[in-house]
């Protein structure tokens, strides 16, 4: 939950360039999600996975976990803005609105 404001800032900065974020809440309630969305001013879509399908599909182990998908909805290899290593998923919070992450996404959008 700590990274929600940074994700929202990233989304607002890049959405006009075709960038989007979709949050998926697993092991949560609709009430908690609505509260978090309102409290953090989230404008990107947040879905509730009540049956945990995404947990199995993406082999989720920790929260939050972040994936970057290309235009064909394929998981991409990206540079982790936290430590600079190439990854297909990022486990744990990151400062998504900081310059390193912003530059990475701007480059991917070109």
Secondary structure, DSSP 8 states (H G I E B T S, - for coil): -TTHHHHHHHHHHHGGGT---EEEEES--HHHHHHHHHHHT--SEEEEETT-HHHHHTT--SSSEE--B-TTS-B--EE-TTT--EES-EES---TTSHHHHHHHHHHH-
